[in-house]
Amino acid sequence: KTAYEIPKRDWSSDVCSSDLTGVGYTLDGATHNNPQQNANLPLPFPDALQEFRVATSGLSAQNGVHSGAAVNAITKSGTNKLSGNAFEFLRDHRLNATSPFAALGPDGKKLDDGLKRSQFGGTLGGPIVKDKLFFFGAYQATVLRQRPTSNIEYVPTAAMLSGDFTQFASPACNGGRQIALRAPFVNNTVSPTQFSPAALNMAKRLPTTTDPCGLINFGVASDRDEHQVLVRSDYQLSTKHTIFGRYMATKIIQPPGYTGGSDNLLKTDFPGANDMVHSITIGETTVFNPSVVNAVRFAVNKAKVDNYQTPFFSPRDIGANIYSYLPGYMSVNVTGGFRLYTGNNTKALFFNDTYQVAEDLTIVKGDHQVAFGANVDR
């Protein structure tokens, strides 16, 4: 699930256990790979697909660059008959089991995740000029609202901040195993005067807990909107000559978990996203005779990946003399404790544009097939 952190975002897949980067994708005969991670760009939703083919062995030179497999998908076209469909799929928290790690509500019962997911859309296709010019359009949206309360972290307790780590080192907090602070500390106590002022300033900004081990259960809004639009037009110049154009746009919007101000600082490890992918392909196919076919493709793919988070504080804001490339942010990872703004959850902005011109000439002679072609990607 990680095409981009595109938006990882649930668009990538592997084939026959090959690496994600080992699969080559084409859409309507044109390249459809994300150059940043070499995985696929978002593919059309099922109702907008005419067919797809997966090849895992015997790949031809036309499927170069990727050795794991080749996936070729074709979008639907309009016909002489006006037709379409509409759909909606719903999921609701009232139909789901509650997580065993969920926080308890005021009534003592575990809170559900508040899931509300709606996926809806439709397609429409038909003739513009009968037997000559056709159109096809499709749209899908996925609206997700969720409030999972099963996020678990461990923060410093009041006793720990006063220098008493007795409870924290007890078997109750360590899976039945008693531990001891290393020398020079005695009886699992530390003088508060030895604490880092910067660490104390950070601890003041963390949420408090009454759990003797420091455990804290918290919820983070997991809202996300996805929109995909596809339009295609086909022009039949003659029985042997066709031209098509296709445009597809995919947008993903996900607010960050942390909203700023007095909000729970632990939510900074849940980033926001504002991603956009444009894909344009123009194709021309000529059938010279039943044995000779030529296909030309022009393609442009433009992708923007924007991971972001609401600013919270920099190292110098808490008294640490550390330079920050991004004022208002810092990354913290306390093993077995808590995390702030870590790893792939940090701010990132990428623009990935690809341009392609490809031509393939196929000749069939008796029991033999010969293919010639060229593919230029930039």
VMD Tcl script that draws the C-alpha trace (Angstrom):
set ca {
  {0.00 0.00 0.00}
  {2.53 2.55 -0.62}
  {2.44 4.26 -3.88}
  {3.45 7.61 -2.90}
  {2.57 7.70 0.25}
  {0.18 8.28 -2.39}
  {-0.98 8.31 -0.76}
  {0.54 4.94 0.43}
  {-2.12 5.71 -0.06}
  {-3.68 2.44 -1.00}
  {-2.85 2.58 -4.71}
  {0.14 0.24 -5.09}
  {0.34 -3.54 -5.26}
  {2.86 -6.23 -6.00}
  {2.50 -9.18 -8.39}
  {3.54 -12.73 -7.54}
  {5.40 -11.48 -4.46}
  {7.73 -9.35 -6.56}
  {8.96 -6.04 -5.23}
  {6.64 -3.08 -5.77}
  {9.29 -1.42 -7.92}
  {9.60 -4.50 -10.13}
  {6.21 -4.13 -11.83}
  {5.75 -2.03 -14.95}
  {2.34 -0.39 -15.42}
  {0.78 0.98 -18.58}
  {-2.61 2.64 -18.94}
  {-4.08 2.73 -22.42}
  {-0.69 1.68 -23.75}
  {1.23 4.54 -22.08}
  {3.55 4.48 -19.07}
  {1.82 4.76 -15.71}
  {4.61 4.43 -13.15}
  {5.51 6.88 -10.40}
  {9.16 7.85 -11.05}
  {9.78 8.71 -7.40}
  {9.16 5.22 -6.04}
  {8.82 3.28 -9.32}
  {5.44 1.95 -8.19}
  {2.21 2.61 -10.08}
  {0.27 5.83 -10.25}
  {-3.40 5.62 -9.22}
  {-5.35 3.33 -11.53}
  {-8.96 3.94 -12.63}
  {-11.70 2.55 -10.42}
  {-13.27 -0.75 -11.69}
  {-16.32 0.75 -13.42}
  {-14.03 2.88 -15.61}
  {-11.86 -0.07 -16.70}
  {-12.57 -2.07 -19.84}
  {-9.94 -4.74 -19.24}
  {-6.51 -5.39 -17.80}
  {-3.78 -7.92 -18.39}
  {-1.03 -9.15 -16.07}
  {2.05 -10.81 -17.56}
  {4.53 -12.46 -15.20}
  {6.79 -14.35 -17.61}
  {8.00 -14.22 -21.19}
  {8.01 -10.43 -21.16}
  {8.90 -8.85 -24.49}
  {11.25 -5.93 -25.13}
  {8.15 -3.71 -25.15}
  {7.85 -4.40 -21.40}
  {11.41 -3.45 -20.50}
  {12.69 -1.60 -17.42}
  {10.69 -3.72 -14.93}
  {11.51 -7.42 -14.58}
  {8.87 -8.60 -12.07}
  {5.69 -8.30 -14.13}
  {3.83 -6.11 -16.61}
  {0.31 -4.79 -15.96}
  {-1.59 -3.17 -18.80}
  {-5.00 -1.58 -18.14}
  {-7.42 -0.19 -20.73}
  {-10.09 2.40 -19.93}
  {-13.63 2.12 -21.27}
  {-14.76 3.82 -24.45}
  {-18.13 5.13 -25.55}
  {-20.25 3.24 -28.08}
  {-23.22 3.97 -30.35}
  {-25.48 3.25 -27.38}
  {-25.88 5.80 -24.61}
  {-25.33 3.94 -21.35}
  {-24.07 4.48 -17.81}
  {-24.40 3.48 -14.20}
  {-24.40 4.88 -10.67}
  {-23.32 3.26 -7.43}
  {-22.76 3.80 -3.73}
  {-21.14 1.60 -1.08}
  {-21.53 2.32 2.62}
  {-19.73 1.22 5.79}
  {-20.75 2.26 9.29}
  {-19.24 1.88 12.77}
  {-22.47 0.38 14.07}
  {-21.82 -2.71 11.97}
  {-18.20 -3.17 13.11}
  {-16.66 -4.87 16.12}
  {-15.00 -2.57 18.68}
  {-11.21 -2.68 18.98}
  {-10.04 -4.47 22.16}
  {-7.51 -1.64 22.67}
  {-10.06 1.17 22.41}
  {-10.35 3.74 25.17}
  {-13.23 3.55 27.66}
  {-16.08 6.03 27.53}
  {-17.83 7.71 30.51}
  {-20.16 4.70 30.76}
  {-17.21 2.30 31.12}
  {-17.73 0.77 27.69}
  {-15.10 0.73 24.93}
  {-15.54 3.47 22.36}
  {-16.06 2.51 18.74}
  {-14.09 4.15 15.91}
  {-16.99 6.24 14.58}
  {-16.40 4.87 11.07}
  {-18.49 6.39 8.28}
  {-17.28 5.52 4.80}
  {-19.15 6.33 1.62}
  {-17.92 5.46 -1.85}
  {-20.06 6.67 -4.71}
  {-19.87 7.60 -8.37}
  {-20.99 6.70 -11.85}
  {-20.17 6.44 -15.53}
  {-21.73 7.67 -18.77}
  {-20.76 6.94 -22.34}
  {-22.25 7.22 -25.80}
  {-22.00 8.66 -29.31}
  {-21.28 12.26 -30.32}
  {-21.36 11.39 -34.01}
  {-22.73 7.94 -34.74}
  {-20.10 5.45 -35.90}
  {-17.45 8.18 -35.77}
  {-16.97 10.07 -32.52}
  {-17.65 8.72 -29.00}
  {-17.30 9.94 -25.41}
  {-16.95 8.31 -22.01}
  {-16.85 9.89 -18.57}
  {-16.52 8.49 -15.06}
  {-16.33 9.83 -11.51}
  {-15.76 8.22 -8.11}
  {-15.47 9.75 -4.65}
  {-14.57 8.09 -1.35}
  {-15.43 10.02 1.81}
  {-14.01 8.61 5.04}
  {-14.72 9.82 8.57}
  {-13.20 7.85 11.43}
  {-12.20 8.44 15.05}
  {-10.13 5.44 16.20}
  {-9.42 5.54 19.94}
  {-6.99 2.62 20.11}
  {-3.74 4.61 19.72}
  {-1.40 3.78 22.60}
  {1.72 5.66 23.72}
  {3.67 5.98 26.99}
  {4.47 9.42 28.41}
  {6.30 10.50 31.61}
  {4.15 10.23 34.73}
  {4.04 12.77 37.56}
  {6.15 10.39 39.68}
  {8.79 10.10 36.95}
  {8.96 13.88 36.57}
  {9.59 14.13 40.31}
  {12.47 11.65 39.98}
  {10.71 8.49 41.22}
  {10.91 5.64 38.68}
  {9.96 2.90 41.16}
  {6.58 2.14 39.67}
  {7.82 2.50 36.11}
  {10.56 -0.09 36.78}
  {8.21 -2.52 38.55}
  {7.04 -5.88 37.09}
  {3.57 -4.37 36.55}
  {4.99 -2.05 33.88}
  {7.54 -4.43 32.34}
  {5.71 -7.65 31.53}
  {6.35 -9.21 34.93}
  {10.06 -8.34 34.97}
  {11.66 -6.07 37.56}
  {14.23 -3.70 36.10}
  {16.61 -1.20 37.69}
  {18.08 2.07 36.50}
  {21.78 1.83 35.76}
  {24.44 3.33 37.99}
  {24.94 5.93 39.32}
  {21.20 5.98 40.04}
  {20.10 4.20 43.22}
  {16.70 2.73 44.17}
  {15.28 3.72 40.79}
  {15.33 7.40 41.65}
  {16.87 10.36 39.84}
  {17.33 13.85 41.19}
  {15.11 16.20 39.15}
  {18.01 18.66 39.06}
  {19.73 16.26 36.64}
  {16.90 16.34 34.14}
  {17.46 18.17 30.89}
  {15.58 21.51 30.91}
  {14.67 20.94 27.26}
  {13.25 17.51 28.09}
  {11.20 18.98 30.92}
  {9.87 21.70 28.63}
  {8.83 19.03 26.15}
  {7.20 16.93 28.89}
  {5.10 19.93 29.95}
  {3.57 20.00 26.47}
  {2.67 16.31 26.42}
  {-0.73 15.05 27.56}
  {-0.90 13.86 31.17}
  {-1.84 10.39 32.33}
  {-3.04 8.81 35.58}
  {-1.73 5.39 34.58}
  {1.24 4.45 36.83}
  {3.09 3.05 33.80}
  {2.53 6.17 31.71}
  {0.09 4.58 29.26}
  {-2.21 6.92 27.42}
  {-5.01 6.00 25.02}
  {-6.02 8.67 22.54}
  {-8.06 9.11 19.41}
  {-7.01 10.76 16.17}
  {-9.37 11.88 13.45}
  {-8.77 9.81 10.33}
  {-10.67 11.84 7.75}
  {-9.89 11.44 4.09}
  {-11.50 12.44 0.79}
  {-10.57 10.87 -2.54}
  {-11.84 12.05 -5.91}
  {-11.18 10.57 -9.34}
  {-12.38 11.90 -12.69}
  {-11.84 10.24 -16.05}
  {-12.89 11.46 -19.51}
  {-12.13 9.83 -22.83}
  {-12.98 10.47 -26.48}
  {-12.50 8.12 -29.44}
  {-12.56 9.11 -33.10}
  {-12.95 6.47 -35.80}
  {-11.43 8.03 -38.91}
  {-11.93 4.82 -40.86}
  {-12.12 1.10 -40.28}
  {-8.32 1.07 -40.21}
  {-7.51 4.32 -38.43}
  {-8.51 5.39 -34.90}
  {-7.49 8.19 -32.53}
  {-8.30 8.60 -28.83}
  {-7.58 11.01 -26.01}
  {-7.92 10.30 -22.30}
  {-7.55 12.47 -19.20}
  {-7.67 11.24 -15.60}
  {-7.26 13.20 -12.37}
  {-6.96 11.78 -8.86}
  {-7.00 13.98 -5.76}
  {-6.49 12.93 -2.14}
  {-7.13 15.25 0.80}
  {-6.36 14.19 4.37}
  {-6.22 16.72 7.24}
  {-3.34 16.29 9.72}
  {-4.07 14.64 13.05}
  {-2.71 17.58 15.08}
  {-4.83 20.73 14.90}
  {-2.50 23.02 16.88}
  {-2.90 24.95 20.11}
  {-3.87 22.79 23.09}
  {-4.46 19.66 20.97}
  {-2.70 16.41 21.91}
  {0.91 16.74 20.76}
  {1.15 12.99 20.12}
  {-1.09 13.51 17.09}
  {1.83 15.13 15.24}
  {2.82 11.62 14.11}
  {-0.30 11.51 11.93}
  {0.39 13.65 8.84}
  {-1.93 15.41 6.46}
  {-1.90 14.98 2.71}
  {-2.89 17.06 -0.28}
  {-1.97 14.97 -3.33}
  {-2.89 15.45 -6.97}
  {-2.17 13.30 -10.04}
  {-2.93 14.27 -13.65}
  {-2.61 11.70 -16.44}
  {-3.09 12.51 -20.14}
  {-2.68 10.09 -23.04}
  {-3.26 10.56 -26.77}
  {-3.08 7.50 -28.98}
  {-3.30 6.67 -32.68}
  {-3.64 3.18 -34.15}
  {-3.32 2.32 -37.84}
  {-4.10 -1.08 -39.34}
  {-2.23 -1.16 -42.65}
  {-3.46 -4.67 -43.35}
  {-4.47 -7.70 -41.26}
  {-0.78 -8.46 -40.69}
  {0.66 -5.01 -39.96}
  {-0.45 -2.72 -37.10}
  {1.17 0.49 -35.91}
  {0.41 2.25 -32.57}
  {1.65 5.63 -31.38}
  {1.25 7.00 -27.84}
  {1.90 10.45 -26.35}
  {1.58 10.68 -22.57}
  {2.05 13.23 -19.80}
  {1.82 12.36 -16.10}
  {2.08 15.11 -13.49}
  {1.98 14.25 -9.78}
  {2.19 16.41 -6.67}
  {2.76 14.73 -3.30}
  {2.30 17.08 -0.34}
  {2.71 15.64 3.17}
  {2.28 18.28 5.84}
  {1.61 18.85 9.52}
  {0.39 21.73 11.67}
  {3.45 23.49 13.20}
  {4.07 22.84 16.91}
  {7.58 23.79 18.10}
  {11.25 23.75 17.14}
  {14.16 22.51 19.29}
  {15.09 26.06 20.29}
  {11.50 26.71 21.42}
  {12.05 24.23 24.25}
  {15.61 25.32 25.05}
  {17.64 22.89 22.91}
  {20.47 24.52 20.95}
  {19.79 22.54 17.77}
  {19.32 24.00 14.30}
  {16.00 23.23 12.63}
  {15.62 23.32 8.86}
  {11.86 23.68 9.30}
  {10.91 26.17 12.03}
  {7.98 24.89 14.05}
  {8.88 21.22 13.71}
  {11.11 18.61 15.31}
  {11.22 14.81 15.22}
  {11.31 12.78 18.45}
  {11.25 9.00 18.84}
  {11.44 7.58 22.39}
  {11.84 3.81 22.13}
  {9.02 2.13 24.01}
  {7.58 5.55 24.83}
  {6.16 8.10 22.43}
  {6.81 9.61 19.03}
  {6.46 13.09 17.58}
  {6.51 13.80 13.87}
  {8.70 10.83 12.87}
  {9.95 9.15 9.69}
  {7.67 9.34 6.66}
  {5.27 11.52 8.64}
  {7.46 14.61 8.29}
  {6.80 17.48 5.89}
  {7.54 16.69 2.25}
  {6.65 18.19 -1.10}
  {7.43 16.39 -4.37}
  {6.63 17.20 -7.99}
  {7.02 14.24 -10.34}
  {6.42 14.86 -14.05}
  {6.93 12.31 -16.82}
  {6.62 12.70 -20.57}
  {6.52 9.83 -23.05}
  {6.48 9.24 -26.78}
  {6.22 5.61 -27.90}
  {5.64 3.79 -31.17}
  {5.16 0.07 -31.81}
  {4.98 -1.64 -35.19}
  {3.80 -5.25 -35.18}
  {4.12 -7.54 -38.20}
  {2.69 -11.05 -38.41}
  {4.17 -13.41 -40.98}
  {2.69 -16.89 -40.93}
  {3.58 -18.47 -37.58}
  {5.95 -15.63 -36.68}
  {5.43 -12.21 -35.14}
  {8.00 -9.44 -35.35}
  {7.78 -6.17 -33.45}
  {9.75 -2.94 -33.79}
  {9.39 0.11 -31.63}
  {10.83 3.01 -29.70}
  {10.01 4.46 -26.30}
  {11.29 7.79 -25.06}
  {10.60 8.75 -21.43}
  {11.61 11.94 -19.73}
}
mol new
graphics top color blue
foreach p $ca { graphics top sphere $p radius 0.5 }
foreach p [lrange $ca 0 end-1] q [lrange $ca 1 end] { graphics top cylinder $p $q radius 0.2 }
display resetview
